[in-house]
């Protein structure tokens, strides 16, 4: 057994994740790096700790005081204590942009590269953890078995990310279709149990270095619930900036877009751009871990506001 994975149990997953690196036969080659499948957590959780189910339906509803274990958050943050039931009955599909063979936009701070997929993933995990603390059911679509929530300023890039265990395609349409299909597959089951289901796609924009941008929100065209959610998010961020930086102002916008993931996802969804990864001012929003946490907190509050109005 290597890397805590037995060949018998993980062989098929390993072949699937690395199929593009093999020839006619699945033979390992010198000089190539390979993706290791995420650990399958089949053993029972310690007494008093429920095992989270971020990949499929079936976990019993969390109650206030429960401790739910989600290994994707990393050792430091894996145990999640449910502190309220404000989102009980809600289900979320949290999707960080790009991943796997596609790092997305790349910015620079001195000698450091900032990869969009890594910062979007960290904020997505923080958001997912917040939502779980509020009693929600959460599906984390893009997963990295190693990274977890990171407090570093500069997040190292990898190609380990999967879409719930499935290798992420390099082709853009195939990549987007994969995550939409997975969300829709889960949603068809979840909607029988949860009256409120929402999907969020988290990205970082790339514009000219001199272009400072605020967070902006896209909703599906001709879908009122999607527009309402995007507006709730914009209003929440505007309120938070007014409180914490009263002289700054907020120029984030809400607009309808015919984006693939918004038009092909069954549950109500929203697409969030967190800033310009090329701009030095916006980069602080990403590299300072407390700012990444603040972004996830404000997104959580936005969902809370939307949920209350839809109950």
MARVO-70324 format. One record per residue (C-alpha): x, y, z. Coordinates in pm, whole numbers. Layout:
BEGIN
<rec><xx>X</xx><yy>Y</yy><zz>Z</zz></rec>
...
END
This chain:
BEGIN
<rec><xx>0</xx><yy>0</yy><zz>0</zz></rec>
<rec><xx>137</xx><yy>343</yy><zz>-101</zz></rec>
<rec><xx>0</xx><yy>687</yy><zz>-16</zz></rec>
<rec><xx>-260</xx><yy>512</yy><zz>204</zz></rec>
<rec><xx>-426</xx><yy>369</yy><zz>-110</zz></rec>
<rec><xx>-441</xx><yy>0</yy><zz>-198</zz></rec>
<rec><xx>-387</xx><yy>-82</yy><zz>-570</zz></rec>
<rec><xx>-695</xx><yy>-302</yy><zz>-579</zz></rec>
<rec><xx>-926</xx><yy>-28</yy><zz>-451</zz></rec>
<rec><xx>-779</xx><yy>268</yy><zz>-640</zz></rec>
<rec><xx>-648</xx><yy>120</yy><zz>-968</zz></rec>
<rec><xx>-949</xx><yy>212</yy><zz>-1185</zz></rec>
<rec><xx>-964</xx><yy>565</yy><zz>-1042</zz></rec>
<rec><xx>-591</xx><yy>614</yy><zz>-1104</zz></rec>
<rec><xx>-621</xx><yy>500</yy><zz>-1466</zz></rec>
<rec><xx>-920</xx><yy>728</yy><zz>-1527</zz></rec>
<rec><xx>-750</xx><yy>1035</yy><zz>-1378</zz></rec>
<rec><xx>-431</xx><yy>983</yy><zz>-1581</zz></rec>
<rec><xx>-569</xx><yy>838</yy><zz>-1903</zz></rec>
<rec><xx>-424</xx><yy>1120</yy><zz>-2115</zz></rec>
<rec><xx>-68</xx><yy>1028</yy><zz>-2007</zz></rec>
<rec><xx>-83</xx><yy>664</yy><zz>-2112</zz></rec>
<rec><xx>-31</xx><yy>514</yy><zz>-2454</zz></rec>
<rec><xx>-204</xx><yy>197</yy><zz>-2566</zz></rec>
<rec><xx>-118</xx><yy>36</yy><zz>-2233</zz></rec>
<rec><xx>-139</xx><yy>195</yy><zz>-1884</zz></rec>
<rec><xx>236</xx><yy>186</yy><zz>-1815</zz></rec>
<rec><xx>405</xx><yy>447</yy><zz>-1595</zz></rec>
<rec><xx>671</xx><yy>655</yy><zz>-1769</zz></rec>
<rec><xx>981</xx><yy>824</yy><zz>-1635</zz></rec>
<rec><xx>962</xx><yy>1205</yy><zz>-1619</zz></rec>
<rec><xx>584</xx><yy>1222</yy><zz>-1588</zz></rec>
<rec><xx>383</xx><yy>1328</yy><zz>-1283</zz></rec>
<rec><xx>58</xx><yy>1149</yy><zz>-1208</zz></rec>
<rec><xx>-260</xx><yy>1242</yy><zz>-1023</zz></rec>
<rec><xx>-335</xx><yy>1030</yy><zz>-716</zz></rec>
<rec><xx>-707</xx><yy>961</yy><zz>-656</zz></rec>
<rec><xx>-866</xx><yy>1122</yy><zz>-348</zz></rec>
<rec><xx>-884</xx><yy>897</yy><zz>-42</zz></rec>
<rec><xx>-1216</xx><yy>719</yy><zz>-7</zz></rec>
<rec><xx>-1325</xx><yy>768</yy><zz>352</zz></rec>
<rec><xx>-1512</xx><yy>449</yy><zz>424</zz></rec>
<rec><xx>-1425</xx><yy>403</yy><zz>791</zz></rec>
<rec><xx>-1652</xx><yy>520</yy><zz>1067</zz></rec>
<rec><xx>-1594</xx><yy>864</yy><zz>1210</zz></rec>
<rec><xx>-1491</xx><yy>900</yy><zz>1575</zz></rec>
<rec><xx>-1769</xx><yy>897</yy><zz>1830</zz></rec>
<rec><xx>-1965</xx><yy>1222</yy><zz>1827</zz></rec>
<rec><xx>-1841</xx><yy>1325</yy><zz>1483</zz></rec>
<rec><xx>-2061</xx><yy>1282</yy><zz>1179</zz></rec>
<rec><xx>-1897</xx><yy>1217</yy><zz>845</zz></rec>
<rec><xx>-1975</xx><yy>1485</yy><zz>588</zz></rec>
<rec><xx>-2105</xx><yy>1380</yy><zz>252</zz></rec>
<rec><xx>-1990</xx><yy>1646</yy><zz>10</zz></rec>
<rec><xx>-2020</xx><yy>1416</yy><zz>-289</zz></rec>
<rec><xx>-2364</xx><yy>1258</yy><zz>-262</zz></rec>
<rec><xx>-2695</xx><yy>1276</yy><zz>-83</zz></rec>
<rec><xx>-2775</xx><yy>1061</yy><zz>217</zz></rec>
<rec><xx>-2620</xx><yy>1216</yy><zz>527</zz></rec>
<rec><xx>-2858</xx><yy>1275</yy><zz>814</zz></rec>
<rec><xx>-2950</xx><yy>1639</yy><zz>870</zz></rec>
<rec><xx>-2706</xx><yy>1819</yy><zz>1099</zz></rec>
<rec><xx>-2827</xx><yy>1956</yy><zz>1429</zz></rec>
<rec><xx>-2690</xx><yy>2247</yy><zz>1630</zz></rec>
<rec><xx>-2396</xx><yy>2118</yy><zz>1832</zz></rec>
<rec><xx>-2309</xx><yy>1838</yy><zz>1589</zz></rec>
<rec><xx>-1952</xx><yy>1816</yy><zz>1467</zz></rec>
<rec><xx>-1933</xx><yy>1720</yy><zz>1101</zz></rec>
<rec><xx>-1604</xx><yy>1601</yy><zz>955</zz></rec>
<rec><xx>-1508</xx><yy>1712</yy><zz>604</zz></rec>
<rec><xx>-1152</xx><yy>1602</yy><zz>510</zz></rec>
<rec><xx>-1149</xx><yy>1835</yy><zz>207</zz></rec>
<rec><xx>-1105</xx><yy>2127</yy><zz>447</zz></rec>
<rec><xx>-766</xx><yy>1995</yy><zz>564</zz></rec>
<rec><xx>-657</xx><yy>1876</yy><zz>908</zz></rec>
<rec><xx>-690</xx><yy>2212</yy><zz>1081</zz></rec>
<rec><xx>-1043</xx><yy>2283</yy><zz>959</zz></rec>
<rec><xx>-1184</xx><yy>1934</yy><zz>896</zz></rec>
<rec><xx>-1408</xx><yy>1924</yy><zz>1203</zz></rec>
<rec><xx>-1701</xx><yy>2160</yy><zz>1150</zz></rec>
<rec><xx>-1924</xx><yy>2242</yy><zz>1446</zz></rec>
<rec><xx>-2281</xx><yy>2325</yy><zz>1349</zz></rec>
<rec><xx>-2351</xx><yy>2650</yy><zz>1534</zz></rec>
<rec><xx>-2697</xx><yy>2736</yy><zz>1401</zz></rec>
<rec><xx>-2987</xx><yy>2598</yy><zz>1202</zz></rec>
<rec><xx>-3045</xx><yy>2914</yy><zz>1001</zz></rec>
<rec><xx>-2982</xx><yy>2725</yy><zz>677</zz></rec>
<rec><xx>-3143</xx><yy>2397</yy><zz>779</zz></rec>
<rec><xx>-3338</xx><yy>2268</yy><zz>480</zz></rec>
<rec><xx>-3105</xx><yy>2436</yy><zz>229</zz></rec>
<rec><xx>-2867</xx><yy>2264</yy><zz>-11</zz></rec>
<rec><xx>-2577</xx><yy>2432</yy><zz>-192</zz></rec>
<rec><xx>-2356</xx><yy>2336</yy><zz>-486</zz></rec>
<rec><xx>-2027</xx><yy>2522</yy><zz>-445</zz></rec>
<rec><xx>-1811</xx><yy>2530</yy><zz>-757</zz></rec>
<rec><xx>-1469</xx><yy>2693</yy><zz>-786</zz></rec>
<rec><xx>-1369</xx><yy>2787</yy><zz>-1139</zz></rec>
<rec><xx>-1122</xx><yy>2602</yy><zz>-1361</zz></rec>
<rec><xx>-900</xx><yy>2340</yy><zz>-1188</zz></rec>
<rec><xx>-718</xx><yy>2025</yy><zz>-1296</zz></rec>
<rec><xx>-531</xx><yy>2096</yy><zz>-1621</zz></rec>
<rec><xx>-667</xx><yy>2453</yy><zz>-1638</zz></rec>
<rec><xx>-536</xx><yy>2705</yy><zz>-1381</zz></rec>
<rec><xx>-750</xx><yy>2988</yy><zz>-1517</zz></rec>
<rec><xx>-615</xx><yy>3342</yy><zz>-1510</zz></rec>
<rec><xx>-263</xx><yy>3398</yy><zz>-1373</zz></rec>
<rec><xx>-146</xx><yy>3714</yy><zz>-1200</zz></rec>
<rec><xx>190</xx><yy>3805</yy><zz>-1049</zz></rec>
<rec><xx>311</xx><yy>3958</yy><zz>-725</zz></rec>
<rec><xx>688</xx><yy>3991</yy><zz>-748</zz></rec>
<rec><xx>825</xx><yy>3642</yy><zz>-804</zz></rec>
<rec><xx>496</xx><yy>3478</yy><zz>-709</zz></rec>
<rec><xx>229</xx><yy>3361</yy><zz>-951</zz></rec>
<rec><xx>-135</xx><yy>3383</yy><zz>-850</zz></rec>
<rec><xx>-344</xx><yy>3109</yy><zz>-1009</zz></rec>
<rec><xx>-716</xx><yy>3176</yy><zz>-1033</zz></rec>
<rec><xx>-821</xx><yy>2818</yy><zz>-963</zz></rec>
<rec><xx>-628</xx><yy>2801</yy><zz>-634</zz></rec>
<rec><xx>-772</xx><yy>3123</yy><zz>-488</zz></rec>
<rec><xx>-1124</xx><yy>3044</yy><zz>-609</zz></rec>
<rec><xx>-1091</xx><yy>2698</yy><zz>-453</zz></rec>
<rec><xx>-975</xx><yy>2832</yy><zz>-116</zz></rec>
<rec><xx>-1264</xx><yy>3078</yy><zz>-98</zz></rec>
<rec><xx>-1506</xx><yy>2806</yy><zz>-212</zz></rec>
<rec><xx>-1393</xx><yy>2580</yy><zz>73</zz></rec>
<rec><xx>-1428</xx><yy>2861</yy><zz>324</zz></rec>
<rec><xx>-1779</xx><yy>2932</yy><zz>195</zz></rec>
<rec><xx>-1874</xx><yy>2564</yy><zz>209</zz></rec>
<rec><xx>-1754</xx><yy>2539</yy><zz>568</zz></rec>
<rec><xx>-1952</xx><yy>2850</yy><zz>667</zz></rec>
<rec><xx>-2267</xx><yy>2709</yy><zz>511</zz></rec>
<rec><xx>-2223</xx><yy>2380</yy><zz>694</zz></rec>
<rec><xx>-2185</xx><yy>2568</yy><zz>1023</zz></rec>
<rec><xx>-2525</xx><yy>2722</yy><zz>951</zz></rec>
<rec><xx>-2685</xx><yy>2378</yy><zz>915</zz></rec>
<rec><xx>-2691</xx><yy>2355</yy><zz>535</zz></rec>
<rec><xx>-2618</xx><yy>2055</yy><zz>317</zz></rec>
<rec><xx>-2323</xx><yy>2136</yy><zz>90</zz></rec>
<rec><xx>-2193</xx><yy>1969</yy><zz>-225</zz></rec>
<rec><xx>-1835</xx><yy>2066</yy><zz>-306</zz></rec>
<rec><xx>-1801</xx><yy>2001</yy><zz>-677</zz></rec>
<rec><xx>-1431</xx><yy>2071</yy><zz>-737</zz></rec>
<rec><xx>-1210</xx><yy>1879</yy><zz>-495</zz></rec>
<rec><xx>-841</xx><yy>1857</yy><zz>-410</zz></rec>
<rec><xx>-762</xx><yy>1579</yy><zz>-164</zz></rec>
<rec><xx>-445</xx><yy>1753</yy><zz>-40</zz></rec>
<rec><xx>-486</xx><yy>2131</yy><zz>-30</zz></rec>
<rec><xx>-759</xx><yy>2198</yy><zz>225</zz></rec>
<rec><xx>-822</xx><yy>2553</yy><zz>346</zz></rec>
<rec><xx>-489</xx><yy>2736</yy><zz>336</zz></rec>
<rec><xx>-387</xx><yy>3046</yy><zz>527</zz></rec>
<rec><xx>-80</xx><yy>3117</yy><zz>313</zz></rec>
<rec><xx>-65</xx><yy>3432</yy><zz>103</zz></rec>
<rec><xx>72</xx><yy>3258</yy><zz>-204</zz></rec>
<rec><xx>-108</xx><yy>2935</yy><zz>-287</zz></rec>
<rec><xx>93</xx><yy>2678</yy><zz>-479</zz></rec>
<rec><xx>-62</xx><yy>2548</yy><zz>-798</zz></rec>
<rec><xx>-136</xx><yy>2184</yy><zz>-874</zz></rec>
<rec><xx>-337</xx><yy>1979</yy><zz>-1121</zz></rec>
<rec><xx>-484</xx><yy>1746</yy><zz>-860</zz></rec>
<rec><xx>-836</xx><yy>1889</yy><zz>-865</zz></rec>
<rec><xx>-1117</xx><yy>1661</yy><zz>-974</zz></rec>
<rec><xx>-1489</xx><yy>1705</yy><zz>-1027</zz></rec>
<rec><xx>-1603</xx><yy>1484</yy><zz>-742</zz></rec>
<rec><xx>-1343</xx><yy>1222</yy><zz>-835</zz></rec>
<rec><xx>-1375</xx><yy>1258</yy><zz>-1211</zz></rec>
<rec><xx>-1080</xx><yy>1388</yy><zz>-1413</zz></rec>
<rec><xx>-1141</xx><yy>1747</yy><zz>-1524</zz></rec>
<rec><xx>-1125</xx><yy>1779</yy><zz>-1907</zz></rec>
<rec><xx>-897</xx><yy>2037</yy><zz>-2066</zz></rec>
<rec><xx>-1159</xx><yy>2123</yy><zz>-2328</zz></rec>
<rec><xx>-1362</xx><yy>2415</yy><zz>-2196</zz></rec>
<rec><xx>-1708</xx><yy>2300</yy><zz>-2305</zz></rec>
<rec><xx>-1645</xx><yy>1947</yy><zz>-2180</zz></rec>
<rec><xx>-1521</xx><yy>2088</yy><zz>-1849</zz></rec>
<rec><xx>-1827</xx><yy>2307</yy><zz>-1800</zz></rec>
<rec><xx>-2064</xx><yy>2032</yy><zz>-1911</zz></rec>
<rec><xx>-1908</xx><yy>1792</yy><zz>-1661</zz></rec>
<rec><xx>-1978</xx><yy>2015</yy><zz>-1361</zz></rec>
<rec><xx>-2327</xx><yy>2111</yy><zz>-1479</zz></rec>
<rec><xx>-2416</xx><yy>1746</yy><zz>-1536</zz></rec>
<rec><xx>-2293</xx><yy>1657</yy><zz>-1187</zz></rec>
<rec><xx>-2491</xx><yy>1938</yy><zz>-1026</zz></rec>
<rec><xx>-2805</xx><yy>1838</yy><zz>-1215</zz></rec>
<rec><xx>-2760</xx><yy>1473</yy><zz>-1122</zz></rec>
<rec><xx>-2740</xx><yy>1565</yy><zz>-753</zz></rec>
<rec><xx>-3017</xx><yy>1822</yy><zz>-777</zz></rec>
<rec><xx>-3268</xx><yy>1573</yy><zz>-917</zz></rec>
<rec><xx>-3234</xx><yy>1384</yy><zz>-589</zz></rec>
<rec><xx>-3183</xx><yy>1681</yy><zz>-358</zz></rec>
<rec><xx>-3492</xx><yy>1873</yy><zz>-468</zz></rec>
<rec><xx>-3708</xx><yy>1597</yy><zz>-319</zz></rec>
<rec><xx>-3561</xx><yy>1673</yy><zz>23</zz></rec>
<rec><xx>-3457</xx><yy>2040</yy><zz>12</zz></rec>
<rec><xx>-3696</xx><yy>2319</yy><zz>-83</zz></rec>
<rec><xx>-3409</xx><yy>2565</yy><zz>-131</zz></rec>
<rec><xx>-3121</xx><yy>2462</yy><zz>-359</zz></rec>
<rec><xx>-2865</xx><yy>2708</yy><zz>-494</zz></rec>
<rec><xx>-2545</xx><yy>2680</yy><zz>-699</zz></rec>
<rec><xx>-2257</xx><yy>2928</yy><zz>-695</zz></rec>
<rec><xx>-1968</xx><yy>2948</yy><zz>-941</zz></rec>
<rec><xx>-1665</xx><yy>3133</yy><zz>-803</zz></rec>
<rec><xx>-1407</xx><yy>3292</yy><zz>-1034</zz></rec>
<rec><xx>-1143</xx><yy>3565</yy><zz>-1046</zz></rec>
<rec><xx>-1140</xx><yy>3796</yy><zz>-1346</zz></rec>
<rec><xx>-836</xx><yy>3902</yy><zz>-1551</zz></rec>
<rec><xx>-816</xx><yy>4253</yy><zz>-1696</zz></rec>
<rec><xx>-543</xx><yy>4510</yy><zz>-1753</zz></rec>
<rec><xx>-320</xx><yy>4575</yy><zz>-1452</zz></rec>
<rec><xx>-447</xx><yy>4928</yy><zz>-1406</zz></rec>
<rec><xx>-813</xx><yy>4822</yy><zz>-1393</zz></rec>
<rec><xx>-931</xx><yy>4794</yy><zz>-1032</zz></rec>
<rec><xx>-1265</xx><yy>4614</yy><zz>-1002</zz></rec>
<rec><xx>-1505</xx><yy>4532</yy><zz>-724</zz></rec>
<rec><xx>-1679</xx><yy>4198</yy><zz>-687</zz></rec>
<rec><xx>-1949</xx><yy>4159</yy><zz>-950</zz></rec>
<rec><xx>-2231</xx><yy>3913</yy><zz>-995</zz></rec>
<rec><xx>-2390</xx><yy>3745</yy><zz>-1297</zz></rec>
<rec><xx>-2734</xx><yy>3585</yy><zz>-1296</zz></rec>
<rec><xx>-2909</xx><yy>3364</yy><zz>-1548</zz></rec>
<rec><xx>-3114</xx><yy>3564</yy><zz>-1796</zz></rec>
<rec><xx>-3492</xx><yy>3535</yy><zz>-1761</zz></rec>
<rec><xx>-3462</xx><yy>3360</yy><zz>-1422</zz></rec>
<rec><xx>-3606</xx><yy>3576</yy><zz>-1147</zz></rec>
<rec><xx>-3467</xx><yy>3373</yy><zz>-855</zz></rec>
<rec><xx>-3117</xx><yy>3391</yy><zz>-1000</zz></rec>
<rec><xx>-3144</xx><yy>3768</yy><zz>-1044</zz></rec>
<rec><xx>-3281</xx><yy>3806</yy><zz>-691</zz></rec>
<rec><xx>-2989</xx><yy>3608</yy><zz>-546</zz></rec>
<rec><xx>-2731</xx><yy>3811</yy><zz>-739</zz></rec>
<rec><xx>-2893</xx><yy>4133</yy><zz>-618</zz></rec>
<rec><xx>-2890</xx><yy>4008</yy><zz>-258</zz></rec>
<rec><xx>-2518</xx><yy>3946</yy><zz>-291</zz></rec>
<rec><xx>-2450</xx><yy>4287</yy><zz>-439</zz></rec>
<rec><xx>-2656</xx><yy>4457</yy><zz>-166</zz></rec>
<rec><xx>-2475</xx><yy>4262</yy><zz>106</zz></rec>
<rec><xx>-2130</xx><yy>4352</yy><zz>-27</zz></rec>
<rec><xx>-2230</xx><yy>4715</yy><zz>-67</zz></rec>
<rec><xx>-2350</xx><yy>4720</yy><zz>294</zz></rec>
<rec><xx>-2030</xx><yy>4556</yy><zz>421</zz></rec>
<rec><xx>-1803</xx><yy>4795</yy><zz>237</zz></rec>
<rec><xx>-2012</xx><yy>5085</yy><zz>366</zz></rec>
<rec><xx>-1956</xx><yy>4961</yy><zz>720</zz></rec>
<rec><xx>-1589</xx><yy>4859</yy><zz>705</zz></rec>
<rec><xx>-1459</xx><yy>5112</yy><zz>448</zz></rec>
<rec><xx>-1716</xx><yy>5396</yy><zz>457</zz></rec>
<rec><xx>-1518</xx><yy>5632</yy><zz>233</zz></rec>
<rec><xx>-1439</xx><yy>5373</yy><zz>-29</zz></rec>
<rec><xx>-1770</xx><yy>5316</yy><zz>-204</zz></rec>
<rec><xx>-1864</xx><yy>5001</yy><zz>-394</zz></rec>
<rec><xx>-1892</xx><yy>4973</yy><zz>-771</zz></rec>
<rec><xx>-1979</xx><yy>4605</yy><zz>-804</zz></rec>
<rec><xx>-2258</xx><yy>4529</yy><zz>-1049</zz></rec>
<rec><xx>-2534</xx><yy>4278</yy><zz>-1118</zz></rec>
<rec><xx>-2607</xx><yy>4171</yy><zz>-1474</zz></rec>
<rec><xx>-2767</xx><yy>3887</yy><zz>-1665</zz></rec>
<rec><xx>-2538</xx><yy>3671</yy><zz>-1877</zz></rec>
<rec><xx>-2600</xx><yy>3374</yy><zz>-2099</zz></rec>
<rec><xx>-2304</xx><yy>3185</yy><zz>-1950</zz></rec>
<rec><xx>-2291</xx><yy>2810</yy><zz>-2010</zz></rec>
<rec><xx>-2299</xx><yy>2716</yy><zz>-1642</zz></rec>
<rec><xx>-2589</xx><yy>2950</yy><zz>-1567</zz></rec>
<rec><xx>-2802</xx><yy>2832</yy><zz>-1859</zz></rec>
<rec><xx>-2729</xx><yy>2460</yy><zz>-1818</zz></rec>
<rec><xx>-2766</xx><yy>2427</yy><zz>-1441</zz></rec>
<rec><xx>-3108</xx><yy>2324</yy><zz>-1311</zz></rec>
<rec><xx>-3100</xx><yy>2479</yy><zz>-961</zz></rec>
<rec><xx>-3099</xx><yy>2857</yy><zz>-922</zz></rec>
<rec><xx>-2741</xx><yy>2971</yy><zz>-971</zz></rec>
<rec><xx>-2514</xx><yy>3274</yy><zz>-955</zz></rec>
<rec><xx>-2170</xx><yy>3344</yy><zz>-1100</zz></rec>
<rec><xx>-1930</xx><yy>3558</yy><zz>-896</zz></rec>
<rec><xx>-1614</xx><yy>3736</yy><zz>-1013</zz></rec>
<rec><xx>-1403</xx><yy>3830</yy><zz>-710</zz></rec>
<rec><xx>-1176</xx><yy>4092</yy><zz>-867</zz></rec>
<rec><xx>-900</xx><yy>4150</yy><zz>-1120</zz></rec>
<rec><xx>-613</xx><yy>3909</yy><zz>-1057</zz></rec>
<rec><xx>-375</xx><yy>4144</yy><zz>-1244</zz></rec>
<rec><xx>-446</xx><yy>4455</yy><zz>-1036</zz></rec>
<rec><xx>-226</xx><yy>4515</yy><zz>-730</zz></rec>
<rec><xx>-513</xx><yy>4652</yy><zz>-521</zz></rec>
<rec><xx>-747</xx><yy>4364</yy><zz>-606</zz></rec>
<rec><xx>-467</xx><yy>4114</yy><zz>-541</zz></rec>
<rec><xx>-478</xx><yy>4206</yy><zz>-172</zz></rec>
<rec><xx>-834</xx><yy>4077</yy><zz>-169</zz></rec>
<rec><xx>-689</xx><yy>3738</yy><zz>-260</zz></rec>
<rec><xx>-348</xx><yy>3701</yy><zz>-99</zz></rec>
<rec><xx>-448</xx><yy>3814</yy><zz>253</zz></rec>
<rec><xx>-622</xx><yy>3514</yy><zz>406</zz></rec>
<rec><xx>-848</xx><yy>3725</yy><zz>628</zz></rec>
<rec><xx>-978</xx><yy>3892</yy><zz>313</zz></rec>
<rec><xx>-1054</xx><yy>3554</yy><zz>158</zz></rec>
<rec><xx>-1243</xx><yy>3467</yy><zz>475</zz></rec>
<rec><xx>-1432</xx><yy>3797</yy><zz>463</zz></rec>
<rec><xx>-1540</xx><yy>3725</yy><zz>105</zz></rec>
<rec><xx>-1673</xx><yy>3385</yy><zz>208</zz></rec>
<rec><xx>-1846</xx><yy>3536</yy><zz>512</zz></rec>
<rec><xx>-2024</xx><yy>3795</yy><zz>299</zz></rec>
<rec><xx>-2132</xx><yy>3534</yy><zz>46</zz></rec>
<rec><xx>-2268</xx><yy>3328</yy><zz>335</zz></rec>
<rec><xx>-2464</xx><yy>3626</yy><zz>466</zz></rec>
<rec><xx>-2601</xx><yy>3683</yy><zz>117</zz></rec>
<rec><xx>-2733</xx><yy>3328</yy><zz>108</zz></rec>
<rec><xx>-2884</xx><yy>3372</yy><zz>454</zz></rec>
<rec><xx>-3070</xx><yy>3683</yy><zz>339</zz></rec>
<rec><xx>-3194</xx><yy>3512</yy><zz>25</zz></rec>
<rec><xx>-3300</xx><yy>3200</yy><zz>216</zz></rec>
<rec><xx>-3500</xx><yy>3400</yy><zz>470</zz></rec>
<rec><xx>-3691</xx><yy>3575</yy><zz>194</zz></rec>
<rec><xx>-3764</xx><yy>3250</yy><zz>12</zz></rec>
<rec><xx>-3886</xx><yy>3052</yy><zz>315</zz></rec>
END
